[in-house]
Amino acid sequence: MKQIREYYRIGLTWSSNALEGNTLTESETKILLENGLTIGGKSLKDTLEAIGHARAYDFMFTLLKSRTIQEKDILTMHQMFYENIEKEYAGRYRNIEVIITGSKYPVTKPENIMKEMENLFLWSKNKRKNFHPVQFAAQFHKRFVFIHPFKDGNGRIARLAMNTVLIQDGYLPVIIPPILRHEYIELLEKAHRDDKPFERFIAEREVEAQRELMRLLHIPIPKKS
């Protein structure tokens, strides 16, 4: 289990950062996290993002004993990820307007973020039992991203929150590889109108995570019907 956790620590950190433009490769991420060796020619920001994401990933596993995700958990994750990049905004909701490049839909205005986040956690507390765990994880991700509460790091925290929900219910973390970035972003944009394709996308990634674990453990994988 320790080896599996370390496997995902590297894979999730690399893939989640790569989706946002971080230039570290998976092997470079592994060297940085396991050996503490910085990579020549890479920016300090890329390095700090990898270190910060790994810290937030480790924190995620402290939340396994409860089947809830709270505001303080999200703020702690962001603090760990962002404090060495821009301390002023680490673990704090943004007080500035932001625009999502390529999206037709505006995100929540700064003055409404607190209320929208309160509504998100209230919805999570009251409605989680009404969803299949993978569906709920996808919904939480979608709703969080639409609010976009932080100045930066929203996608990474959304994916960490989604994976927190999944592992709390006994599922494997979901990795979204950079090769699927276009489809992922396109489905999130479409989710403003129809979120079922995004839910299916996350479900497919969960199935692939389970198949990957079976490969790692040398368990025969049933053929797809």
Secondary structure, DSSP 8 states (H G I E B T S, - for coil): -HHHHHHHHHHHHHHHHHHTT----HHHHHHHHHH----TT--HHHHHHHHHHHHHHHHHGGGTTSS---HHHHHHHHHHHHTTT-GGGTTS---S----TT-SS----GGGHHHHHHHHHHHHHHHGGGS-HHHHHHHHHHHHHHH--SSS-HHHHHHHHHHHHHHHTT-------GGGHHHHHHHHHHTTT--HHHHHHHHHHHHHHHHHHHHHTT-------
